[in-house]
Amino acid sequence: MPRHATWVRFPRFVGDAAMQLPVLRLLREIGAEPIVVWGPKLTVGLVEGTWFCDATLPDEGKPGPLAMARILRQHQAARSIHFPKSLRPALAAWLARVPERIGVDESLAGPFNTHSGPFWDAEGPFLQRYHAVLARRWPDLPPMPYADFDPGIAIDRPREQYLCLMPGSTWPSKAWPVDHYRALLLQARAEGFAVAVLGSPGEAATCASVAGAEGINLCGRTTLKEAAAWMRGAAAVVGNDSGLSHLAAACGAPALALYGATDPGGSTPWGPKSRGLRKDGIACAPCFKPDCFTPGHPCMMEIGPAQVWNELLALISV
């Protein structure tokens, strides 16, 4: 493990971790090296052995601030960059007397940072909010880049062009209807595209309903790196406001994220060919509630498969 390194704390959610990939690329650009990525095993594994860092350290269980501080002190970290909205990494870096502690103000972490700024009270895309915090340490910081993440692994891709669909969601209110996904898949197959359906093991029933016999059901059968490789090679990708949509954008895929309960203004996936789509004129949206209490779930139901198909064609043609 390198000493006097920049330690970047990864969050536990896939989407939040995907949003750290442009941060890592930016740190490479400005020479803030070597870089160590540490955090939950699932998300840290995404960058293990890649160009984005020099070393990784997955957590053993859920370490507290004292255990985290011992690790930082042992390896003489030069700086800690911690964007999870949590007090633990900021407090750990302070306890370890890390010279530079860069993070967000949320969860009472601000006083423990040497360079800190707001996240939820800031405006603009999430990646620009991280950029604003980093600029407090590096005032001449170049713009936030796109990640262009390449997991560096081979997969058995279809011979024809293919799409990736990710119908899963942590909140039911953020989920585009399964029947809409199914109609989109059948449209794509009729137009000569193969279709891969991606998701976590807990989304198996949803993914199976979407894939049917016509799709390639990869739900629960890929690692995060393998899922990233599938999305990186796709003609286009469609998902809800979810972690895989953010990962798709980080891979440079043409990515369309569908929004209802949440707002694409801040959380549109950060990529050169990504965009968020929402239905205008729905009075209750965005509600930012996990469950929908409006009959018919109009914010998602009224985004029709034909509209999404046309948006996809426009993305593919860019």
C-alpha positions in Angstrom: 0.0 0.0 0.0 1.6 3.3 -1.0 2.4 5.9 1.7 1.6 9.6 1.5 -1.2 8.9 -1.0 -4.6 10.4 -1.7 -7.2 8.2 -0.1 -10.6 8.3 -1.8 -13.5 6.9 0.3 -16.0 5.1 -1.9 -19.7 5.0 -0.9 -21.8 1.8 -0.6 -24.3 2.6 -3.3 -23.4 1.8 -6.9 -24.7 5.0 -8.3 -22.7 7.1 -5.8 -19.6 5.1 -6.5 -20.0 5.6 -10.2 -20.0 9.3 -9.6 -16.6 9.0 -7.9 -15.1 7.8 -11.2 -14.9 11.2 -12.8 -13.4 12.4 -9.5 -10.7 9.8 -9.8 -9.9 10.8 -13.4 -9.7 14.5 -12.3 -7.3 13.6 -9.6 -5.1 11.8 -12.1 -5.2 14.8 -14.4 -3.9 17.2 -11.7 -1.3 14.7 -10.4 -2.8 14.1 -6.9 -1.2 10.6 -6.8 -0.8 7.9 -5.8 -4.5 7.2 -5.3 -5.9 4.6 -2.9 -9.6 3.7 -3.1 -11.1 2.3 0.0 -14.6 1.4 1.2 -17.3 -1.3 0.8 -16.1 -4.4 -1.0 -18.7 -4.3 -3.7 -18.0 -0.8 -4.9 -14.3 -0.8 -4.4 -14.1 -3.9 -6.5 -15.3 -1.8 -9.5 -11.9 -0.1 -9.8 -9.6 -2.8 -8.5 -6.8 -3.4 -11.0 -7.8 -0.4 -13.2 -6.1 2.8 -14.3 -8.3 4.8 -11.9 -6.3 4.0 -8.8 -3.0 2.6 -7.6 -4.3 0.4 -4.8 -7.6 -0.6 -3.3 -8.6 -1.5 0.3 -12.0 -3.1 0.8 -13.6 -2.8 4.2 -13.8 -5.7 6.7 -17.3 -5.4 7.9 -18.4 -1.8 8.7 -15.4 -0.2 10.4 -16.0 2.6 12.9 -14.1 5.9 12.9 -11.3 4.7 15.2 -10.6 1.6 13.0 -10.6 3.8 9.9 -8.3 6.3 11.6 -5.8 3.6 12.4 -5.6 2.6 8.7 -5.1 6.2 7.6 -2.4 6.8 10.2 -0.7 3.5 9.5 -0.3 4.4 5.8 0.5 8.1 6.5 -2.2 9.3 4.1 -1.4 12.7 2.6 -5.1 13.6 2.1 -8.5 12.1 2.4 -11.3 12.8 -0.1 -14.6 11.6 1.3 -17.8 12.5 -0.5 -20.2 10.0 1.1 -22.7 12.0 3.2 -21.5 10.5 6.4 -19.6 11.7 9.5 -17.4 8.5 9.8 -14.8 9.2 7.1 -14.4 12.8 8.0 -14.0 12.1 11.7 -11.6 9.2 11.0 -9.4 11.5 8.8 -9.4 14.1 11.6 -8.6 11.6 14.3 -5.7 10.3 12.1 -4.4 13.9 11.7 -4.5 13.6 7.9 -3.1 16.9 6.6 -5.8 17.5 4.0 -9.4 16.4 4.6 -11.7 17.2 1.7 -15.4 16.5 1.8 -19.0 17.7 2.1 -20.7 19.5 5.0 -23.5 17.0 5.4 -23.9 14.8 8.5 -22.0 17.3 10.6 -18.8 16.5 8.8 -17.9 20.0 7.7 -16.0 21.1 10.9 -13.7 18.0 10.6 -12.6 18.9 7.0 -9.9 21.3 6.0 -11.7 21.9 2.7 -15.5 21.5 2.8 -18.6 22.6 1.0 -22.4 21.9 0.8 -23.9 19.2 -1.3 -27.7 19.1 -0.8 -27.9 22.9 -0.5 -25.7 23.4 -3.6 -27.1 23.7 -7.1 -26.4 22.1 -10.4 -25.4 18.5 -11.4 -24.0 16.4 -8.5 -20.6 16.1 -10.2 -20.3 19.9 -10.4 -21.1 20.1 -6.6 -18.1 17.7 -6.0 -16.0 19.8 -8.3 -16.9 23.0 -6.3 -15.6 21.3 -3.1 -12.4 20.1 -4.8 -11.8 23.6 -6.2 -11.6 24.9 -2.6 -8.3 22.9 -2.4 -7.2 23.4 -6.0 -8.6 26.8 -7.2 -7.3 26.4 -10.8 -9.0 23.0 -11.1 -9.8 22.0 -14.7 -13.4 21.1 -15.5 -14.9 17.9 -14.2 -14.1 15.3 -16.9 -16.3 12.4 -18.0 -15.0 9.1 -16.5 -14.8 7.1 -19.7 -14.5 4.0 -17.5 -13.2 0.9 -19.0 -13.4 -2.1 -16.7 -10.8 -3.9 -18.8 -12.5 -7.3 -19.1 -13.8 -9.3 -22.0 -17.4 -10.4 -22.3 -19.2 -12.6 -24.9 -21.1 -9.9 -26.7 -23.8 -10.6 -29.3 -22.7 -10.3 -32.9 -25.4 -7.7 -33.7 -25.8 -4.3 -32.1 -27.4 -4.5 -28.7 -29.2 -2.5 -26.1 -29.0 -2.8 -22.3 -32.1 -2.4 -20.2 -32.0 -2.0 -16.4 -35.5 -2.2 -15.0 -34.6 -2.4 -11.3 -34.9 0.4 -8.8 -34.4 0.8 -5.1 -37.6 2.8 -4.9 -40.9 1.6 -6.5 -41.7 5.2 -7.3 -38.6 5.5 -9.5 -39.5 2.4 -11.6 -40.7 2.6 -15.2 -43.5 0.0 -15.6 -42.4 -3.5 -16.4 -44.9 -3.6 -19.3 -43.2 -0.6 -20.8 -39.8 -2.1 -20.6 -41.2 -5.3 -22.2 -42.7 -3.3 -25.0 -39.5 -1.5 -25.6 -37.5 -4.8 -25.7 -39.9 -6.2 -28.3 -39.6 -3.0 -30.4 -35.8 -3.3 -30.3 -35.9 -7.0 -31.3 -38.2 -6.2 -34.2 -35.7 -3.6 -35.4 -32.8 -6.1 -35.3 -31.2 -5.3 -31.9 -30.2 -7.8 -29.3 -31.3 -6.8 -25.8 -29.5 -7.6 -22.6 -31.3 -7.1 -19.3 -29.1 -6.3 -16.3 -29.9 -6.1 -12.6 -29.0 -7.4 -9.1 -30.2 -10.8 -7.8 -33.0 -9.1 -5.9 -34.4 -7.8 -9.1 -34.6 -11.3 -10.7 -38.4 -11.4 -11.1 -38.6 -8.0 -12.7 -35.8 -8.7 -15.1 -37.2 -12.1 -16.1 -40.6 -10.5 -16.9 -38.8 -7.9 -19.1 -36.4 -10.3 -20.8 -38.9 -13.1 -21.6 -37.6 -15.5 -24.2 -36.4 -12.7 -26.5 -33.9 -11.0 -24.3 -30.6 -12.0 -22.8 -31.3 -12.1 -19.1 -28.1 -11.3 -17.2 -29.7 -10.4 -13.9 -27.6 -11.5 -11.0 -25.1 -13.2 -13.4 -22.6 -10.4 -13.7 -20.1 -8.7 -11.5 -20.2 -4.9 -11.5 -17.2 -4.9 -13.9 -18.9 -7.3 -16.2 -22.1 -5.2 -16.2 -19.9 -2.1 -17.0 -18.4 -4.0 -19.9 -21.8 -4.9 -21.3 -22.9 -1.3 -21.0 -19.7 0.2 -22.5 -20.2 -1.9 -25.6 -24.0 -1.2 -26.0 -25.5 0.9 -28.8 -27.6 2.5 -26.0 -28.7 1.9 -22.4 -32.1 2.6 -20.7 -32.7 2.5 -17.0 -34.4 4.2 -14.1 -32.8 6.7 -11.8 -30.5 3.9 -10.5 -27.0 3.0 -9.9 -26.6 1.1 -13.1 -27.7 4.1 -15.1 -24.9 6.2 -13.5 -22.4 3.4 -14.2 -23.5 3.3 -17.8 -22.9 7.0 -18.2 -19.5 6.6 -16.5 -18.6 4.0 -19.2 -19.4 6.5 -21.9 -22.5 4.6 -23.2 -25.4 6.5 -24.7 -27.6 6.3 -21.6 -31.2 7.4 -21.1 -32.4 7.6 -17.5 -36.1 7.8 -16.8 -37.3 10.1 -14.0 -40.5 10.4 -12.1 -40.2 10.7 -8.3 -36.8 12.3 -8.5 -35.3 15.3 -10.4 -32.9 14.9 -13.4 -31.6 18.4 -12.7 -29.0 17.2 -10.3 -28.8 13.5 -10.8 -28.8 13.1 -14.6 -26.0 10.5 -15.2 -22.7 12.2 -15.9 -21.5 11.2 -19.4 -20.9 12.5 -22.9 -24.0 10.8 -24.3 -26.3 10.6 -21.4 -29.6 12.4 -20.6 -32.5 12.3 -18.3 -36.1 12.1 -19.5 -39.2 13.0 -17.4 -42.8 13.7 -18.2 -43.7 17.4 -17.8 -46.9 18.6 -16.3 -47.3 16.0 -13.5 -48.3 18.1 -10.5 -47.0 15.7 -7.9 -43.6 15.1 -9.4 -40.9 15.2 -8.3 -42.1 14.0 -4.9 -38.8 12.4 -3.7 -40.9 9.7 -1.9 -40.0 6.0 -2.2 -43.6 5.0 -2.8 -46.2 6.6 -5.1 -49.6 7.6 -3.7 -51.1 8.9 -6.9 -53.4 6.5 -8.6 -51.8 5.1 -11.8 -48.3 6.4 -11.0 -48.6 9.0 -13.9 -45.1 10.4 -13.7 -43.7 7.1 -15.0 -46.7 5.5 -16.7 -47.1 8.4 -19.0 -43.6 8.1 -20.4 -44.6 5.8 -23.2 -42.4 3.1 -24.9 -42.7 4.8 -28.3 -41.3 8.0 -26.8 -38.4 6.2 -25.2 -37.7 4.3 -28.4 -37.5 7.6 -30.3 -35.2 9.1 -27.7 -33.0 6.1 -28.0 -32.7 6.4 -31.7 -31.7 10.0 -31.3 -29.0 9.0 -28.8 -27.7 6.3 -31.0 -27.4 8.6 -34.0 -25.3 11.2 -32.1 
